Amino acid sequence: METNTQQAPKTLEQVIEYCKFQRLNAEQVGSWVWVSFDEKPDESTLSCLKEYGFKYSPRRKKWAHNCGHPTRSARNVNPWDKYEHAVISGKGA
């Protein structure tokens, strides 16, 4: 019997609570959560981010979670200019 390894999408509230619990430097931008690091995190932290559904954006040098709200590429738009944003954990929280 095959099992589905995909997890249900995380809600914005779940992702925010995860970031607070993990004490990540996180920011809500619109309905997405972005996590940044001053230097490359260890492999354990990277694995946890990936398992929770974060994807790395090489262009922005941040980890992003869409919180169940996929969108088209914002290649020509800076989400921080387009959407409200607030620090939710880490620096400045």
Secondary structure, DSSP 8 states (H G I E B T S, - for coil): -----------HHHHHHHHHHHT--EEEETTEEEE--SS---HHHHHHHHHHT-EEETTTTEEEE-TT------TTS-HHHHS-EEEEESTT-
